[in-house]
């Protein structure tokens, strides 16, 4: 059951990435771009979670998951603080 939930979370984040970047291409609002990049990173984070919990349960990938999540949040943080529109 956990595998299904992890994969659904990864799929949802990937869908959000697609929708945000598609909206950015239509509206050219930069916050959509930064949010799309953030969700792209969160999609990768969810895939690392699947690898950690399902594919390689004997290897602890929690540090890598946290690093990917931190890197994923940085574009959105930049967009919210320093990007002027």
Secondary structure by P-SEA (a helix, b strand, c coil): caaaaaaaaaaaaaaaaaaaaaaaaacccaaaaaaaaaaaaaaaaaaaaaaaccccccccaaaaaaaaaaaaaaaaaaaaccccc
